[in-house]
Amino acid sequence: MTPSELALWLCLRNRALKGLRFRRQFPIGPFIVDFVCLERRLVVEVDGDHHGYVRNMIADARRTRWLEGQRFKIVRVANFDLGHNLDSVCDAILAAAEQPLPKPPSAV
């Protein structure tokens, strides 16, 4: 884990964030997500500087679409924000966790 990911993990592990159980480096389909709360179907991805490159942005968008297709909510946070606004990041994660679960796709 990067120092930023470790700082976030310390806020998420052992149900420290409002009793939500997060797992780290968890496989979902063809991907390994940084953090996930399976109960709330919430994925938290930490983006370093390399995520700003076009090819990585395209891969991130593809990954996000696939995860959303599996009914996961995605929260993306920048390393910078973890180092400078960790409380705000945790608030955003809580807000996303409190949102209703995504509806399953309708059968056609």
Secondary structure, 3 states (H helix, E strand, C coil): CCHHHHHHHHHHHHHCCCCCCCEEEEEECCEEEEEEECCCCEEEEEECHHHHCHHHHHHHHHHHHHHHHCCCEEEEEEHHHHHHCHHHHHHHHHHHHHCCCCCCCCCC
